[in-house]
Amino acid sequence: MLRVALKALALACLIALPVHAAETPNTLSAAESSQGFKLLFDGKSLNGWHSFQQKGTGKDWSVADGAIRLDRDLKAPDADFADLMTDAEYENFDLKLEWKMTACADAGVMFNVSEAPKYKYTWETGPEMQIADLVCTKPDSYTLYERSGDLFDLISSHVENVRENGNWNQIEIIVDHGHMQFFQNGYKTVDTQLWTPEWKALVAKTKFAKMEDYAKFTRGHISLQGGEDKGKPPIRIWFRSIRIKDLG
């Protein structure tokens, strides 16, 4: 009898446990709101964004199903898929977002990007967290320093935890007075210090050594890359739940 009573009590407690629904995309949790995070994407429009060196946004960028979507037209002029930029600039920050893409595609999220007229590309100034389909993106998914979660061309992650194409991935980029950390799906992939002698020596070994202002700015725009033409057509990349916290 006691065993039956205990079993019934356990069942009652199990039923009484609260059911937590999945977090709604493009909203802030109570914890994030209290911590000072702000949304950079309202889930409905491209307000607060523009294409690199443009006043508006390129034709290949749109909003669909609560996400910023890139439909990469391989025959389109460069202006149509130019990297998407925040209107505002940021210095010390904690950036979180979600992304997914079609098979074999790749892109990146850059920061501290300058839009001075002398620059033709975002990556001339902005360090990039690579995002890519690990399964079949060539050559990136088979190349260290060019896999999803890497600091492109500079630091390679020790983990490969990107999800299969078509699934959402969560990433976080923290830059706090030069201390840079990348996280992908809950795992830290990069942890380094910008602008030190060690950092300068690292850059000197890469193609960025030829770019005099690469990673030199302490403040700049955040950019979602649209310029890559890798993937099996139609090439599509989605971004959502983009939020940021100013670290002062």
C-alpha positions in Angstrom: 0.0 0.0 0.0 2.8 2.4 0.9 4.5 1.7 -2.4 1.4 2.4 -4.3 0.9 5.7 -2.4 4.4 6.8 -3.1 4.1 5.9 -6.8 0.9 8.0 -7.0 2.5 10.9 -5.2 5.5 10.8 -7.6 3.2 10.8 -10.6 1.2 13.7 -9.2 4.4 15.7 -8.7 5.5 14.9 -12.2 2.3 16.1 -13.7 2.5 19.2 -11.6 5.9 20.2 -13.1 5.7 23.3 -15.2 6.0 23.0 -18.9 8.4 25.6 -20.4 7.6 26.6 -24.0 10.5 27.4 -26.4 11.7 31.0 -26.3 10.0 33.1 -28.9 12.5 34.3 -31.5 13.4 38.0 -31.7 12.4 38.6 -28.1 14.4 39.2 -25.0 14.2 36.9 -22.0 13.6 38.4 -18.6 17.2 37.7 -17.7 18.5 39.4 -20.9 16.3 42.4 -20.3 17.5 42.8 -16.8 21.1 42.5 -18.0 20.7 45.3 -20.5 20.5 43.4 -23.8 18.7 45.2 -26.7 17.3 43.8 -30.0 19.1 44.7 -33.2 16.4 43.0 -35.3 12.7 43.5 -34.7 11.6 40.4 -36.6 9.6 42.4 -39.2 11.9 44.8 -41.0 15.4 45.8 -41.8 15.2 49.0 -39.8 18.6 49.7 -38.2 20.4 48.0 -41.0 21.9 48.9 -44.4 24.2 47.3 -47.0 27.9 48.1 -46.9 28.6 51.5 -48.4 24.9 52.0 -49.3 22.1 54.0 -47.9 19.6 51.2 -48.2 19.7 47.4 -48.4 20.6 45.2 -51.4 17.9 43.3 -53.3 19.1 39.9 -52.1 18.3 40.8 -48.5 14.8 40.6 -47.1 12.8 39.6 -44.0 10.8 36.4 -44.2 9.2 34.3 -41.4 10.7 36.4 -38.7 14.3 36.2 -40.0 16.7 38.3 -42.0 17.1 36.3 -45.2 19.8 36.4 -47.9 18.8 34.9 -51.2 22.1 34.9 -53.0 21.6 35.5 -56.7 24.9 34.4 -58.4 24.1 36.5 -61.4 23.3 39.7 -59.5 25.5 42.7 -59.2 27.6 43.0 -56.1 25.4 45.8 -54.7 22.5 43.4 -54.4 24.2 41.1 -51.9 26.7 43.5 -50.2 27.2 42.6 -46.6 24.5 43.8 -44.2 25.6 46.4 -41.6 24.2 47.8 -38.4 23.5 51.5 -38.7 25.0 52.0 -35.2 28.6 51.3 -34.2 29.7 49.3 -31.1 32.8 49.1 -29.1 32.7 46.7 -26.1 29.8 44.4 -26.5 28.2 41.0 -26.0 26.4 40.0 -29.3 24.1 37.0 -29.6 22.3 35.7 -32.7 20.9 32.6 -34.4 21.7 31.5 -38.0 20.9 28.7 -40.4 21.7 28.1 -44.1 21.2 25.8 -47.0 23.6 23.0 -47.9 27.2 23.9 -48.5 26.8 27.6 -47.9 29.0 29.8 -45.8 29.2 33.3 -44.5 30.4 35.2 -41.5 29.7 37.7 -38.8 32.1 40.6 -38.6 32.6 43.5 -36.1 34.6 46.7 -35.7 34.0 47.3 -39.4 34.7 50.7 -40.8 32.7 52.2 -43.7 35.2 54.9 -44.6 35.1 55.4 -48.4 38.6 54.0 -48.9 37.4 50.5 -48.1 35.7 48.2 -50.6 35.0 45.3 -48.3 34.0 44.7 -44.7 36.8 42.2 -44.1 39.5 44.8 -44.8 38.8 46.1 -41.3 36.5 43.7 -39.4 37.6 40.4 -37.8 35.2 37.6 -38.8 33.5 34.7 -36.9 33.1 32.1 -39.6 29.7 30.4 -40.0 29.4 27.5 -42.4 27.8 24.2 -43.2 30.4 21.7 -41.9 29.1 18.9 -44.0 29.9 20.0 -47.5 31.2 23.5 -47.8 34.4 23.4 -49.8 37.1 24.2 -49.1 36.2 25.9 -45.8 34.7 23.0 -43.9 37.9 20.9 -44.5 40.3 23.8 -43.8 41.4 24.7 -40.3 40.8 28.4 -39.5 37.9 28.4 -42.0 35.3 26.2 -40.2 32.2 27.4 -38.5 33.1 28.9 -35.1 36.7 29.9 -36.2 38.2 33.3 -36.2 38.6 33.3 -39.9 42.1 32.6 -41.1 43.6 33.2 -37.7 42.4 30.9 -34.9 40.7 27.5 -35.3 38.3 26.0 -32.8 39.0 22.8 -31.0 35.4 21.7 -31.4 33.1 21.0 -34.4 29.6 21.4 -33.2 27.8 23.2 -36.0 24.4 21.6 -36.7 23.3 20.1 -40.0 22.2 22.6 -42.6 18.6 23.8 -42.2 18.9 23.8 -38.4 19.4 26.9 -36.3 22.7 27.5 -34.6 23.3 29.9 -31.7 26.5 32.0 -31.6 27.9 34.7 -29.3 30.7 37.2 -29.8 32.1 39.0 -26.8 34.6 41.8 -27.2 35.5 43.5 -24.0 38.4 46.0 -24.1 40.3 43.7 -26.5 39.3 40.4 -24.9 37.5 38.5 -27.7 35.5 35.3 -27.1 33.4 33.3 -29.6 30.8 30.7 -28.6 28.8 28.4 -30.9 25.9 26.2 -29.6 27.1 26.6 -26.1 30.8 25.8 -26.6 33.6 28.3 -26.5 35.5 28.2 -29.8 37.9 31.1 -29.6 39.4 33.1 -26.7 42.1 35.6 -27.5 43.3 39.2 -26.8 43.3 41.7 -29.6 46.1 44.2 -30.3 48.9 42.5 -28.3 52.3 41.7 -29.7 51.1 38.1 -30.0 48.1 39.2 -31.9 50.1 41.3 -34.3 52.5 38.4 -34.9 49.5 36.1 -35.7 48.0 38.6 -38.2 51.4 39.0 -39.8 51.3 35.4 -41.0 48.0 35.7 -42.9 46.6 37.5 -45.9 45.4 40.3 -43.5 49.0 41.4 -43.1 48.5 43.2 -46.5 45.5 45.1 -45.1 46.9 48.0 -43.1 43.8 48.6 -41.1 42.6 45.0 -40.5 41.4 44.7 -36.8 42.9 48.1 -36.0 39.6 49.8 -35.0 38.3 49.5 -31.4 34.8 50.6 -32.5 32.7 49.9 -35.6 29.7 48.3 -37.3 28.6 44.7 -37.0 28.2 43.0 -40.3 26.4 39.9 -41.7 28.2 38.6 -44.7 26.4 38.3 -48.0 29.3 38.1 -50.4 30.1 34.4 -50.4 29.0 32.5 -53.5 29.5 29.0 -52.0 26.7 26.5 -51.8 24.2 24.6 -53.9 21.7 27.0 -55.5 19.4 28.3 -54.2 21.8 29.7 -51.6 20.0 31.0 -48.6 21.1 32.2 -45.2 18.9 33.3 -42.3 19.6 35.3 -39.2 17.3 36.0 -36.2 17.2 36.8 -32.5 20.0 39.3 -32.9 20.6 41.1 -29.6 23.4 43.1 -28.1 24.6 44.3 -24.7 26.8 47.3 -24.3 29.7 46.4 -22.0 30.8 50.0 -21.5 
